[in-house]
Amino acid sequence: MRLIVVTPTRLLGEGLAACFSRHREIALGAIVEDLPGLRRALKAVSADIALIDVTQGVDLDEVRAIAWNHPGVALVALGLLEQRQDVIRCGRAGFSGYVPRHASVDELCQALSDAAAGRLTCSAEISAGLLRALFHKEDTAKPREMPEALTRRQGEVLVLIGRGLSNKEIARELSVSLSTVKHHVHHVLEKLQLPRRAQAMRVVRESPWIA
């Protein structure tokens, strides 16, 4: 299996690289320090698994966007606190497996093998929590009311944001200047009443009609 490691801690990345060098079934394709780096690596390197260090927190909306755009890559959370709600949140964000903080190197390798095969190994308590979550009916929020409809061009920009494109990539796609794209992105977020770009990605995936 070909692997990309995502961690802001250089020592951890180098330590994992040394461990994986002793496992012939694991080929380390890249080590990157954050999720934008993972996006770039996935464009350059063919990978089966992305092992993402979550010990210092990650943007789950950004993880969800990566999972959406790279469905063939299994995302595994490294260093997760093995608590039901944390596991459920990671699952909803697109992680297909996790490695708890108390895991050994052998357990880490087994978790990666399970993720590559589409399996999830977890405690009985977590399994029960996941089953309950499947049948849990969340309160349905009222649709967001926009003070003003998006223009055709703003809708096109929102679609490309939902695909995970950067401002430069959107500018190339639409054959417009970077400053024009920034102007459109600003007004899209303003009209949708969203503070962050990652939240716009989530909105366009869950409510594509808005664009």
For each residue, the residues with C-beta under 8 A, 3 or more apart:
1: 25 26 27 48 49 112 113 116
2: 27 29 45 46 47 48 49
3: 20 26 27 28 29 47 48 49 50 51 112
4: 28 29 30 31 32 38 41 42 45 47 49 50 51
5: 13 16 17 28 30 31 32 50 51 53
6: 31 32 33 34 35 37 38 50 51 52 53
7: 12 13 16 31 33 52 53 78
8: 33 34 53 56
9: 12 13 53 56
10: 13 14 33
11: 14 15
12: 7 9 15 16 53
13: 5 7 9 10 16 17 31 33
14: 10 11 17 18 31
15: 11 12 18 19
16: 5 7 12 13 19 20 28 31 51
17: 5 13 14 20 21 28 31
18: 14 15 21 22
19: 15 16 22 23 105 108
20: 3 16 17 23 26 28
21: 17 18 28
22: 18 19
23: 19 20 26 109
24:
25: 1 113
26: 1 3 20 23 109 112
27: 1 2 3
28: 3 4 5 16 17 20 21 31
29: 2 3 4 41 45 46 47
30: 4 5 41 44 45 47
31: 4 5 6 7 13 14 16 17 28
32: 4 5 6 37 38 40 41
33: 6 7 8 10 13 37
34: 6 8 37 38
35: 6 38 39 52 58 59 62 63 66
36: 39 40
37: 6 32 33 34 40 41
38: 4 6 32 34 35 41 42 50 52 66
39: 35 36 42 43 66 164
40: 32 36 37 43 44
41: 4 29 30 32 37 38 44 45 47
42: 4 38 39 45 47 50 66 70 73
43: 39 40
44: 30 40 41
45: 2 4 29 30 41 42
46: 2 29
47: 2 3 4 29 30 41 42 50 73
48: 1 2 3 72 73 74 116
49: 1 2 3 4 73 74 75 76 112 115 116
50: 3 4 5 6 38 42 47 66 73 74 75 76
51: 3 4 5 6 16 76 78 99 112
52: 6 7 35 38 58 63 75 76 77 78 95
53: 5 6 7 8 9 12 56 78 79
54: 57 58 77 78 79 80 90
55: 78 79 101
56: 8 9 53
57: 54
58: 35 52 54 62 63
59: 35 62 63 198
60: 63 64 89 90 92 93
61: 64 65 93 196 198 199 201 202
62: 35 58 59 65 66 198 201
63: 35 52 58 59 60 66 67 75 93 94 95
64: 60 61 67 68 92 93 94 201 202 205
65: 61 62 68 69 162 164 198 201 202 205
66: 35 38 39 42 50 62 63 69 70 73 75 94 164
67: 63 64 70 71 73 75 93 94 95
68: 64 65 71 94 164 205
69: 65 66 163 164
70: 42 66 67 73
71: 67 68
72: 48
73: 42 47 48 49 50 66 67 70
74: 48 49 50 96 97 115 116 118
75: 49 50 52 63 66 67 94 95 96 97
76: 49 50 51 52 95 96 97 98 99 111 112 115
77: 52 54 80 90 95 97 98 99
78: 7 51 52 53 54 55 98 99 108
79: 53 54 55 99 100 101
80: 54 77 86 87 90 98 99 100 101
81: 86 100 101
82: 86 87 98 100 101 102 122 123 126
83: 86 87
84: 87 88 125 126 129 130
85: 88 89 129
86: 80 81 82 83 89 90
87: 80 82 83 84 90 91 98 122 126 129 130
88: 84 85 91 92 129 130 133
89: 60 85 86 92 93
90: 54 60 77 80 86 87 93 95 98
91: 87 88 94 95 96 130 133
92: 60 64 88 89
93: 60 61 63 64 67 89 90
94: 63 64 66 67 68 75 91
95: 52 63 67 75 76 77 90 91 98
96: 74 75 76 91 115 118 120
97: 74 75 76 77 111 112 114 115 120 121
98: 76 77 78 80 82 87 90 95 111 122
99: 51 76 77 78 79 80 103 107 108 111
100: 79 80 81 82 103
101: 55 79 80 81 82
102: 82
103: 99 100 107 108 111
104: 107 108
105: 19 108 109
106: 109 110
107: 99 103 104 110 111
108: 19 78 99 103 104 105 111 112
109: 23 26 105 106 112 113
110: 106 107 113 114 121
111: 76 97 98 99 103 107 108 114 115 121
112: 1 3 26 49 51 76 97 108 109 115 116
113: 1 25 109 110 116 117
114: 97 110 111 117 119 120 121
115: 49 74 76 96 97 111 112 118 119 120
116: 1 48 49 74 112 113
117: 113 114
118: 74 96 115
119: 114 115
120: 96 97 114 115
121: 97 110 111 114
122: 82 87 98 126 127 130
123: 82 126 127
124: 127 128
125: 84 128 129
126: 82 84 87 122 123 129 130
127: 122 123 124 130 131
128: 124 125 131 132
129: 84 85 87 88 125 126 132 133
130: 84 87 88 91 122 126 127 133 134
131: 127 128 134 135
132: 128 129 135 136
133: 88 91 129 130 136
134: 130 131
135: 131 132
136: 132 133
137:
138:
139:
140:
141:
142:
143: 207
144: 192 193 203 207
145:
146: 149 150 191 192 193 210
147: 191 193
148: 191
149: 146 191
150: 146 154 155 158 188 191 210 211
151: 154 155
152: 155 156
153: 156 157 174 184
154: 150 151 157 158 184 187 188 191
155: 150 151 152 158 159 210 211
156: 152 153 159 160 174 211
157: 153 154 160 161 170 174 181 184 185 188
158: 150 154 155 161 162 188 192 200 204 210 211
159: 155 156 162 163 204 208 211
160: 156 157 163 165 169 170 173 174
161: 157 158 164 165 170 185 188 197 200 201 204
162: 65 158 159 200 201 203 204 205 208 211
163: 69 159 160
164: 39 65 66 68 69 161 201
165: 160 161 169 170 173
166: 169 170
167: 170 171 178 181 182 185
168: 171 172 178 181
169: 160 165 166 172 173
170: 157 160 161 165 166 167 173 174 181 185
171: 167 168 174 175 176 177 178 180 181
172: 168 169 175
173: 160 165 169 170
174: 153 156 157 160 170 171 181
175: 171 172
176: 171 180 181
177: 171 180 181
178: 167 168 171 181 182
179: 182 183
180: 171 176 177 183 184
181: 157 167 168 170 171 174 176 177 178 184 185
182: 167 178 179 185 186
183: 179 180 186 187
184: 153 154 157 180 181 187 188
185: 157 161 167 170 181 182 188 189 197
186: 182 183 189 190
187: 154 183 184 190 191
188: 150 154 157 158 161 184 185 191 192 200
189: 185 186 192 194 195 196 197 200
190: 186 187 193
191: 146 147 148 149 150 154 187 188
192: 144 146 158 188 189 200 203 210
193: 144 146 147 190
194: 189 199 200 203
195: 189 199
196: 61 189 199 200
197: 161 185 189 200 201
198: 59 61 62 65 201 202
199: 61 194 195 196 202 203
200: 158 161 162 188 189 192 194 196 197 203 204
201: 61 62 64 65 161 162 164 197 198 204 205
202: 61 64 65 198 199 205 206
203: 144 162 192 194 199 200 206 207 210
204: 158 159 161 162 200 201 207 208 210 211
205: 64 65 68 162 201 202 208
206: 202 203
207: 143 144 203 204 210
208: 159 162 204 205 211
209:
210: 146 150 155 158 192 203 204 207
211: 150 155 156 158 159 162 204 208
